[in-house]
Amino acid sequence: MKGFGATKGFTNLHLGVEIPRATDQSIYGRFSYYFPVSEPIILSTSVTANNINTNPYNLIVNYDRSTNYSLFEGGTRRYIGNDYDYGFSGYSGSNFMVIVNKVKNNYSKFDASGLYTWENNYSLSPGEEREGTVLSIALGLQAGVKYTFPAVGTIYADLSGQYILFGQASNLTAYNSSLLSNLFFIFNVGFRKDLY
């Protein structure tokens, strides 16, 4: 998956169900988990000692921010060429997604100078959250090809474009991720076992 304007892409695993409505039409549902990816830039923040007698009282700590995706997808497909469960054919359709992103700040164990460990004796500012989530709703279009091997199953590949209609971040950590985009593209390859 690659977001329009995002600095990096994501890789995933997915699991789905497809139910035929006719020989050339189906409805499907799919869950995809996209593994966390770190932003390519290093950020820094200030931490403050828990005890006023600690020296130094403030430290600078470097961190990076990682983001993942969990997609809950459903939609329709119309097959062109052969049927849903026979031979080679193309397909297209529309879909709907509910997207949950987890954004996490990954702090270094040492301060920026490398001299002090900070986690036991220092605290982040009260307004700084270590992680956050983004909940979004998206609509998209999909096109793909498949080949069905009789009594074995179907291999498929599809490409979809998604546009986020609505997104809500839980805090500034989630809101500031550079890996999120309102427009993104997904390419999937998989195997479908036909149960009949």
C-alpha positions in Angstrom: 0.0 0.0 0.0 1.3 3.5 -0.8 -0.4 6.7 0.1 -0.3 9.7 -2.3 2.5 11.9 -1.0 3.4 9.6 1.8 7.1 9.0 2.3 7.0 5.2 2.5 4.8 2.2 1.6 3.4 -0.7 3.6 3.3 -4.5 3.2 0.4 -6.7 4.5 -1.2 -10.0 5.1 -4.9 -10.3 4.4 -7.7 -12.8 4.9 -11.1 -12.6 3.2 -14.3 -14.3 2.2 -16.0 -14.0 -1.2 -19.6 -15.2 -1.8 -21.1 -15.5 -5.4 -24.4 -13.8 -6.0 -24.5 -15.0 -9.7 -22.0 -16.7 -12.0 -20.4 -13.3 -12.8 -21.0 -11.3 -9.6 -19.9 -11.6 -5.9 -19.7 -9.8 -2.7 -16.6 -9.9 -0.6 -15.1 -9.0 2.8 -11.5 -8.8 3.7 -9.3 -7.9 6.7 -5.8 -6.6 6.0 -3.0 -5.9 8.5 -0.2 -3.6 7.3 2.9 -4.0 9.4 4.4 -0.9 11.2 6.7 1.4 9.2 8.9 4.1 10.7 9.1 7.6 9.3 12.4 8.4 7.6 13.1 11.4 9.9 14.4 11.5 13.5 12.5 13.8 15.9 13.4 15.1 19.3 11.6 16.1 22.5 12.5 17.4 26.0 12.0 15.3 29.1 12.0 16.6 32.7 13.4 15.0 35.8 10.9 13.5 38.3 13.0 14.8 41.2 14.0 18.5 41.4 17.5 17.5 42.7 18.3 15.4 39.6 21.1 16.8 37.4 20.7 17.6 34.6 17.1 18.5 35.1 16.1 18.5 31.4 17.3 16.2 28.6 16.7 16.0 24.9 15.6 12.6 23.6 15.4 11.5 20.0 12.6 9.3 18.6 11.0 8.1 15.5 7.3 7.6 14.7 5.9 4.4 13.4 2.4 3.8 11.8 0.5 0.7 10.9 -2.9 0.0 9.2 -5.7 -2.4 10.0 -8.3 -2.4 7.2 -11.9 -3.8 7.3 -13.0 -3.9 3.7 -16.2 -5.0 1.9 -17.6 -4.6 -1.6 -18.9 -6.1 -4.8 -17.1 -7.6 -7.8 -18.3 -8.2 -11.4 -16.4 -10.7 -13.4 -15.6 -10.2 -17.1 -14.7 -13.1 -19.3 -15.2 -16.4 -17.5 -17.3 -16.9 -14.4 -16.4 -16.4 -10.7 -15.2 -20.0 -10.4 -14.0 -20.9 -13.9 -10.8 -20.2 -15.8 -9.2 -16.8 -16.4 -11.2 -13.6 -16.0 -10.9 -10.0 -15.0 -13.0 -8.3 -12.3 -13.9 -4.8 -11.1 -16.1 -3.3 -8.4 -16.5 -0.8 -5.6 -15.6 -1.1 -2.0 -16.0 0.5 1.5 -13.4 0.5 4.2 -13.1 1.1 7.9 -9.4 1.9 8.7 -7.7 1.9 12.1 -4.2 3.3 12.2 -2.0 3.0 15.3 0.8 5.7 15.5 3.5 5.2 18.0 6.5 7.3 19.1 9.6 5.0 19.6 11.9 6.8 22.0 15.6 6.2 22.3 16.7 4.6 25.6 19.4 7.3 26.0 19.3 11.0 25.7 20.6 12.8 22.5 24.1 13.0 24.0 24.2 9.2 24.7 25.3 9.8 28.3 22.0 9.3 30.3 19.2 6.8 30.4 16.0 8.7 31.1 13.0 6.4 31.3 13.1 5.7 35.1 14.0 9.2 36.2 12.5 11.6 33.6 9.0 12.1 32.2 7.6 13.4 28.9 5.6 16.6 28.9 2.0 15.9 30.1 0.6 16.8 26.7 2.8 14.4 24.8 1.3 11.0 24.1 3.4 7.9 23.3 0.8 6.6 20.9 -2.5 7.4 19.3 -5.0 6.1 16.8 -6.8 7.3 13.7 -10.2 6.0 12.7 -11.2 6.6 9.0 -13.8 5.7 6.5 -13.0 5.3 2.8 -14.6 4.5 -0.5 -12.8 3.1 -3.5 -12.7 1.2 -6.8 -11.0 -2.1 -7.5 -9.8 -4.0 -10.6 -8.1 -7.3 -10.8 -7.5 -10.6 -12.6 -7.9 -14.2 -11.5 -7.3 -17.7 -12.7 -9.2 -20.7 -11.3 -7.6 -24.2 -11.2 -10.4 -26.8 -11.2 -10.7 -28.5 -7.8 -7.7 -26.6 -6.4 -8.5 -22.9 -6.0 -8.0 -19.5 -7.5 -5.0 -17.2 -7.7 -5.7 -13.5 -8.0 -4.2 -10.0 -8.1 -6.0 -6.8 -7.7 -5.3 -3.0 -7.5 -7.6 -0.5 -5.8 -7.6 3.2 -5.2 -9.2 4.5 -2.0 -10.2 8.0 -0.9 -10.8 8.8 2.8 -14.1 10.5 3.3 -13.7 11.0 7.1 -10.8 10.6 9.5 -10.5 11.3 13.3 -7.2 11.3 15.2 -7.3 10.6 18.9 -4.4 13.0 19.7 -1.5 15.0 18.2 0.8 12.0 18.0 -1.6 10.3 15.6 -2.5 13.5 13.7 1.2 14.3 12.9 2.1 11.0 11.1 3.7 11.7 7.7 2.8 8.2 6.5 -1.0 8.8 6.3 -2.7 10.1 3.2 -6.3 10.8 2.1 -5.7 9.0 -1.2 -3.9 5.7 -1.3 -3.4 2.7 -3.6 -3.4 -1.0 -2.7 -2.0 -4.0 -4.6 -2.9 -7.5 -3.3 -1.9 -10.9 -4.5 -3.5 -14.0 -3.0 -5.0 -17.5 -3.2 -8.7 -18.3 -2.7 -9.8 -21.8 -1.8 -13.3 -22.5 -3.3 -15.5 -24.4 -0.9 -18.3 -26.2 -2.8 
